[in-house]
Amino acid sequence: MNGSCPRPWDRRLGKPPGSSSSADVETLTRRITEPEQQLLDLRGEFAERDEDLGAAHAANRELVAQANR
């Protein structure tokens, strides 16, 4: 970067453009990637629970159908 376009985190941290240390960039990168990974993990858990719920509904429908025969 040539410093003419400040990065958003430079403004939030109150630093002049181009003055972020690599530690600052690494910290900010972690603050972005960790929640992204948590989101992916939670989506996976949600999909698994959704499948389990669908299987439970199917089993319930079958049991109700058998009971009504």
N, CA, C and O atoms as CSV, one atom per row, in Angstrom:
chain,resi,resn,atom,element,x,y,z
A,1,MET,N,N,0.850,-1.191,0.000
A,1,MET,CA,C,0.000,0.000,0.000
A,1,MET,C,C,0.884,1.239,0.000
A,1,MET,O,O,1.969,1.249,0.582
A,2,ASN,N,N,0.413,2.250,-0.645
A,2,ASN,CA,C,1.219,3.449,-0.733
A,2,ASN,C,C,0.855,4.463,0.336
A,2,ASN,O,O,1.461,5.532,0.393
A,3,GLY,N,N,-0.113,4.160,1.180
A,3,GLY,CA,C,-0.471,5.073,2.258
A,3,GLY,C,C,-1.541,6.079,1.882
A,3,GLY,O,O,-2.027,6.810,2.745
A,4,SER,N,N,-1.923,6.134,0.603
A,4,SER,CA,C,-2.926,7.107,0.196
A,4,SER,C,C,-4.334,6.647,0.552
A,4,SER,O,O,-5.245,7.468,0.659
A,5,CYS,N,N,-4.517,5.359,0.736
A,5,CYS,CA,C,-5.831,4.812,1.085
A,5,CYS,C,C,-5.703,4.111,2.431
A,5,CYS,O,O,-5.238,2.972,2.479
A,6,PRO,N,N,-6.100,4.750,3.517
A,6,PRO,CA,C,-5.929,4.125,4.827
A,6,PRO,C,C,-6.794,2.881,4.965
A,6,PRO,O,O,-7.912,2.816,4.453
A,7,ARG,N,N,-6.250,1.903,5.669
A,7,ARG,CA,C,-7.013,0.693,5.939
A,7,ARG,C,C,-8.003,1.010,7.048
A,7,ARG,O,O,-7.721,1.841,7.911
A,8,PRO,N,N,-9.170,0.351,7.035
A,8,PRO,CA,C,-10.188,0.644,8.050
A,8,PRO,C,C,-9.675,0.490,9.473
A,8,PRO,O,O,-10.038,1.274,10.350
A,9,TRP,N,N,-8.827,-0.520,9.716
A,9,TRP,CA,C,-8.362,-0.715,11.089
A,9,TRP,C,C,-7.388,0.379,11.515
A,9,TRP,O,O,-7.254,0.651,12.709
A,10,ASP,N,N,-6.706,1.010,10.560
A,10,ASP,CA,C,-5.825,2.130,10.914
A,10,ASP,C,C,-6.647,3.264,11.519
A,10,ASP,O,O,-6.257,3.861,12.522
A,11,ARG,N,N,-7.777,3.549,10.905
A,11,ARG,CA,C,-8.623,4.635,11.411
A,11,ARG,C,C,-9.197,4.296,12.770
A,11,ARG,O,O,-9.224,5.144,13.662
A,12,ARG,N,N,-9.661,3.050,12.940
A,12,ARG,CA,C,-10.263,2.668,14.217
A,12,ARG,C,C,-9.248,2.680,15.345
A,12,ARG,O,O,-9.582,3.004,16.484
A,13,LEU,N,N,-8.013,2.329,15.032
A,13,LEU,CA,C,-6.976,2.313,16.058
A,13,LEU,C,C,-6.365,3.690,16.273
A,13,LEU,O,O,-5.533,3.863,17.164
A,14,GLY,N,N,-6.764,4.670,15.471
A,14,GLY,CA,C,-6.253,6.021,15.609
A,14,GLY,C,C,-4.810,6.165,15.154
A,14,GLY,O,O,-4.090,7.046,15.623
A,15,LYS,N,N,-4.392,5.302,14.245
A,15,LYS,CA,C,-3.022,5.359,13.746
A,15,LYS,C,C,-3.018,5.956,12.347
A,15,LYS,O,O,-3.978,5.794,11.594
A,16,PRO,N,N,-1.956,6.634,12.009
A,16,PRO,CA,C,-1.859,7.132,10.641
A,16,PRO,C,C,-1.725,5.968,9.667
A,16,PRO,O,O,-1.198,4.917,10.030
A,17,PRO,N,N,-2.193,6.142,8.441
A,17,PRO,CA,C,-2.103,5.073,7.453
A,17,PRO,C,C,-0.681,4.581,7.283
A,17,PRO,O,O,0.266,5.367,7.241
A,18,GLY,N,N,-0.546,3.270,7.186
A,18,GLY,CA,C,0.754,2.675,6.955
A,18,GLY,C,C,1.594,2.481,8.193
A,18,GLY,O,O,2.728,2.015,8.080
A,19,SER,N,N,1.093,2.816,9.378
A,19,SER,CA,C,1.914,2.691,10.579
A,19,SER,C,C,1.598,1.455,11.402
A,19,SER,O,O,2.177,1.280,12.474
A,20,SER,N,N,0.700,0.591,10.940
A,20,SER,CA,C,0.355,-0.616,11.691
A,20,SER,C,C,1.545,-1.555,11.729
A,20,SER,O,O,2.212,-1.775,10.718
A,21,SER,N,N,1.799,-2.096,12.888
A,21,SER,CA,C,2.862,-3.086,12.990
A,21,SER,C,C,2.308,-4.431,12.563
A,21,SER,O,O,1.095,-4.617,12.470
A,22,SER,N,N,3.207,-5.364,12.305
A,22,SER,CA,C,2.747,-6.687,11.893
A,22,SER,C,C,1.957,-7.344,13.017
A,22,SER,O,O,1.055,-8.138,12.748
A,23,ALA,N,N,2.276,-7.028,14.276
A,23,ALA,CA,C,1.520,-7.576,15.407
A,23,ALA,C,C,0.085,-7.065,15.377
A,23,ALA,O,O,-0.845,-7.820,15.664
A,24,ASP,N,N,-0.110,-5.780,15.030
A,24,ASP,CA,C,-1.455,-5.229,14.932
A,24,ASP,C,C,-2.240,-5.937,13.834
A,24,ASP,O,O,-3.406,-6.284,14.021
A,25,VAL,N,N,-1.608,-6.147,12.710
A,25,VAL,CA,C,-2.265,-6.795,11.582
A,25,VAL,C,C,-2.602,-8.241,11.957
A,25,VAL,O,O,-3.693,-8.720,11.652
A,26,GLU,N,N,-1.670,-8.937,12.618
A,26,GLU,CA,C,-1.929,-10.316,13.029
A,26,GLU,C,C,-3.085,-10.380,14.025
A,26,GLU,O,O,-3.927,-11.274,13.941
A,27,THR,N,N,-3.129,-9.448,14.956
A,27,THR,CA,C,-4.210,-9.409,15.937
A,27,THR,C,C,-5.548,-9.186,15.245
A,27,THR,O,O,-6.526,-9.870,15.544
A,28,LEU,N,N,-5.591,-8.249,14.339
A,28,LEU,CA,C,-6.829,-7.967,13.622
A,28,LEU,C,C,-7.239,-9.133,12.729
A,28,LEU,O,O,-8.424,-9.443,12.603
A,29,THR,N,N,-6.268,-9.765,12.120
A,29,THR,CA,C,-6.564,-10.924,11.282
A,29,THR,C,C,-7.176,-12.035,12.128
A,29,THR,O,O,-8.138,-12.677,11.707
A,30,ARG,N,N,-6.623,-12.266,13.322
A,30,ARG,CA,C,-7.182,-13.267,14.237
A,30,ARG,C,C,-8.600,-12.894,14.656
A,30,ARG,O,O,-9.474,-13.756,14.752
A,31,ARG,N,N,-8.822,-11.602,14.904
A,31,ARG,CA,C,-10.153,-11.151,15.325
A,31,ARG,C,C,-11.179,-11.375,14.229
A,31,ARG,O,O,-12.375,-11.466,14.506
A,32,ILE,N,N,-10.724,-11.463,12.992
A,32,ILE,CA,C,-11.628,-11.725,11.873
A,32,ILE,C,C,-11.778,-13.228,11.648
A,32,ILE,O,O,-12.892,-13.731,11.502
A,33,THR,N,N,-10.656,-13.942,11.620
A,33,THR,CA,C,-10.708,-15.353,11.245
A,33,THR,C,C,-11.298,-16.242,12.338
A,33,THR,O,O,-11.952,-17.236,12.024
A,34,GLU,N,N,-11.085,-15.912,13.611
A,34,GLU,CA,C,-11.643,-16.743,14.677
A,34,GLU,C,C,-13.168,-16.749,14.650
A,34,GLU,O,O,-13.759,-17.826,14.721
A,35,PRO,N,N,-13.834,-15.599,14.552
A,35,PRO,CA,C,-15.306,-15.645,14.454
A,35,PRO,C,C,-15.791,-16.321,13.171
A,35,PRO,O,O,-16.833,-16.977,13.172
A,36,GLU,N,N,-15.045,-16.164,12.083
A,36,GLU,CA,C,-15.426,-16.842,10.846
A,36,GLU,C,C,-15.398,-18.348,11.046
A,36,GLU,O,O,-16.303,-19.049,10.594
A,37,GLN,N,N,-14.360,-18.858,11.726
A,37,GLN,CA,C,-14.258,-20.299,11.980
A,37,GLN,C,C,-15.368,-20.756,12.917
A,37,GLN,O,O,-15.943,-21.827,12.726
A,38,GLN,N,N,-15.670,-19.946,13.930
A,38,GLN,CA,C,-16.771,-20.285,14.836
A,38,GLN,C,C,-18.081,-20.374,14.067
A,38,GLN,O,O,-18.891,-21.266,14.318
A,39,LEU,N,N,-18.291,-19.458,13.139
A,39,LEU,CA,C,-19.507,-19.467,12.325
A,39,LEU,C,C,-19.585,-20.746,11.498
A,39,LEU,O,O,-20.643,-21.370,11.422
A,40,LEU,N,N,-18.485,-21.138,10.884
A,40,LEU,CA,C,-18.469,-22.374,10.102
A,40,LEU,C,C,-18.759,-23.585,10.982
A,40,LEU,O,O,-19.510,-24.478,10.588
A,41,ASP,N,N,-18.164,-23.615,12.175
A,41,ASP,CA,C,-18.398,-24.719,13.101
A,41,ASP,C,C,-19.869,-24.785,13.509
A,41,ASP,O,O,-20.466,-25.861,13.526
A,42,LEU,N,N,-20.448,-23.634,13.834
A,42,LEU,CA,C,-21.850,-23.598,14.243
A,42,LEU,C,C,-22.787,-23.985,13.106
A,42,LEU,O,O,-23.807,-24.634,13.333
A,43,ARG,N,N,-22.444,-23.590,11.893
A,43,ARG,CA,C,-23.262,-23.993,10.744
A,43,ARG,C,C,-23.237,-25.505,10.579
A,43,ARG,O,O,-24.258,-26.117,10.265
A,44,GLY,N,N,-22.072,-26.107,10.792
A,44,GLY,CA,C,-21.963,-27.568,10.713
A,44,GLY,C,C,-22.803,-28.243,11.781
A,44,GLY,O,O,-23.498,-29.222,11.508
A,45,GLU,N,N,-22.739,-27.717,13.005
A,45,GLU,CA,C,-23.551,-28.269,14.093
A,45,GLU,C,C,-25.034,-28.113,13.784
A,45,GLU,O,O,-25.821,-29.027,14.031
A,46,PHE,N,N,-25.417,-26.965,13.250
A,46,PHE,CA,C,-26.806,-26.723,12.904
A,46,PHE,C,C,-27.282,-27.718,11.848
A,46,PHE,O,O,-28.376,-28.270,11.962
A,47,ALA,N,N,-26.475,-27.946,10.838
A,47,ALA,CA,C,-26.850,-28.880,9.774
A,47,ALA,C,C,-27.030,-30.287,10.341
A,47,ALA,O,O,-27.964,-30.997,9.968
A,48,GLU,N,N,-26.137,-30.683,11.240
A,48,GLU,CA,C,-26.228,-32.009,11.854
A,48,GLU,C,C,-27.506,-32.127,12.692
A,48,GLU,O,O,-28.206,-33.137,12.622
A,49,ARG,N,N,-27.803,-31.109,13.472
A,49,ARG,CA,C,-29.021,-31.137,14.291
A,49,ARG,C,C,-30.269,-31.112,13.424
A,49,ARG,O,O,-31.277,-31.733,13.759
A,50,ASP,N,N,-30.202,-30.396,12.314
A,50,ASP,CA,C,-31.332,-30.339,11.395
A,50,ASP,C,C,-31.595,-31.722,10.806
A,50,ASP,O,O,-32.746,-32.135,10.669
A,51,GLU,N,N,-30.522,-32.437,10.459
A,51,GLU,CA,C,-30.671,-33.804,9.949
A,51,GLU,C,C,-31.274,-34.712,11.014
A,51,GLU,O,O,-32.158,-35.518,10.725
A,52,ASP,N,N,-30.787,-34.577,12.252
A,52,ASP,CA,C,-31.320,-35.387,13.352
A,52,ASP,C,C,-32.803,-35.102,13.575
A,52,ASP,O,O,-33.591,-36.021,13.797
A,53,LEU,N,N,-33.171,-33.846,13.518
A,53,LEU,CA,C,-34.568,-33.470,13.698
A,53,LEU,C,C,-35.430,-34.041,12.576
A,53,LEU,O,O,-36.536,-34.519,12.827
A,54,GLY,N,N,-34.938,-33.994,11.353
A,54,GLY,CA,C,-35.673,-34.566,10.227
A,54,GLY,C,C,-35.874,-36.063,10.407
A,54,GLY,O,O,-36.956,-36.580,10.127
A,55,ALA,N,N,-34.842,-36.766,10.873
A,55,ALA,CA,C,-34.956,-38.206,11.113
A,55,ALA,C,C,-35.953,-38.486,12.236
A,55,ALA,O,O,-36.727,-39.439,12.150
A,56,ALA,N,N,-35.940,-37.674,13.275
A,56,ALA,CA,C,-36.887,-37.849,14.379
A,56,ALA,C,C,-38.320,-37.614,13.904
A,56,ALA,O,O,-39.230,-38.348,14.291
A,57,HIS,N,N,-38.523,-36.609,13.077
A,57,HIS,CA,C,-39.865,-36.358,12.536
A,57,HIS,C,C,-40.340,-37.543,11.698
A,57,HIS,O,O,-41.493,-37.962,11.805
A,58,ALA,N,N,-39.451,-38.079,10.869
A,58,ALA,CA,C,-39.818,-39.212,10.027
A,58,ALA,C,C,-40.180,-40.424,10.890
A,58,ALA,O,O,-41.162,-41.113,10.616
A,59,ALA,N,N,-39.390,-40.680,11.923
A,59,ALA,CA,C,-39.680,-41.803,12.821
A,59,ALA,C,C,-41.008,-41.583,13.534
A,59,ALA,O,O,-41.790,-42.521,13.695
A,60,ASN,N,N,-41.265,-40.360,13.957
A,60,ASN,CA,C,-42.514,-40.044,14.641
A,60,ASN,C,C,-43.713,-40.263,13.710
A,60,ASN,O,O,-44.723,-40.837,14.115
A,61,ARG,N,N,-43.591,-39.805,12.471
A,61,ARG,CA,C,-44.687,-40.003,11.511
A,61,ARG,C,C,-44.961,-41.494,11.304
A,61,ARG,O,O,-46.116,-41.915,11.236
A,62,GLU,N,N,-43.901,-42.282,11.207
A,62,GLU,CA,C,-44.055,-43.727,11.015
A,62,GLU,C,C,-44.732,-44.366,12.231
A,62,GLU,O,O,-45.619,-45.205,12.072
A,63,LEU,N,N,-44.330,-43.985,13.416
A,63,LEU,CA,C,-44.941,-44.539,14.628
A,63,LEU,C,C,-46.411,-44.159,14.738
A,63,LEU,O,O,-47.237,-44.989,15.116
A,64,VAL,N,N,-46.744,-42.917,14.412
A,64,VAL,CA,C,-48.145,-42.470,14.459
A,64,VAL,C,C,-48.958,-43.237,13.416
A,64,VAL,O,O,-50.091,-43.638,13.682
A,65,ALA,N,N,-48.384,-43.440,12.238
A,65,ALA,CA,C,-49.083,-44.180,11.190
A,65,ALA,C,C,-49.329,-45.617,11.632
A,65,ALA,O,O,-50.407,-46.160,11.393
A,66,GLN,N,N,-48.344,-46.237,12.270
A,66,GLN,CA,C,-48.509,-47.611,12.757
A,66,GLN,C,C,-49.573,-47.661,13.866
A,66,GLN,O,O,-50.369,-48.598,13.916
A,67,ALA,N,N,-49.586,-46.682,14.729
A,67,ALA,CA,C,-50.548,-46.664,15.833
A,67,ALA,C,C,-51.961,-46.472,15.321
A,67,ALA,O,O,-52.911,-46.932,15.955
A,68,ASN,N,N,-52.120,-45.810,14.204
A,68,ASN,CA,C,-53.454,-45.535,13.650
A,68,ASN,C,C,-53.985,-46.662,12.779
A,68,ASN,O,O,-55.115,-46.577,12.298
A,69,ARG,N,N,-53.211,-47.705,12.562
A,69,ARG,CA,C,-53.665,-48.816,11.712
A,69,ARG,C,C,-54.552,-49.749,12.473
A,69,ARG,O,O,-55.027,-50.740,11.918
